[in-house]
Amino acid sequence: MPPNLTGYYRFVSQDNMDNYLRALGNHMTIRTITSLRNYVMDFDLGIEFEEDLGPVDGRKCQTTVSWEEDQLVCEQRGEKRNRGWRHWLEGDLLHLRMTAEDEVCVQIFQKVK
């Protein structure tokens, strides 16, 4: 059975975010986020779907999310090579590894409840 990733997490650290963002490109969008609008990613595991990230960063891609052992893995095909992310738990730490082109960014979050 896959691990339960639900909960609230606090940001702890990150590594290589600047290079990861550079690999995504230097196009920037500034948005004001309110409590009236949220982005929801709704999918079936292992089935590719068109992900519309218009509210987030204006792009669309073909996305597949699946479990690989104890890691939730997302592969995104579209405007960038080797694009995706994976989540996994180590104790009460949630790890997020994001890839784009040849860059990797790792973020760590602490579960708070």
Secondary structure, DSSP 8 states (H G I E B T S, - for coil): ------S-EEEEEEESHHHHHHHH-S--------TT--------TT--EEEE-TTTTS-EEEEEEEEETTEEEEEEESSSTTEEEEEEEETTEEEEEEEETTEEEEEEEEE--
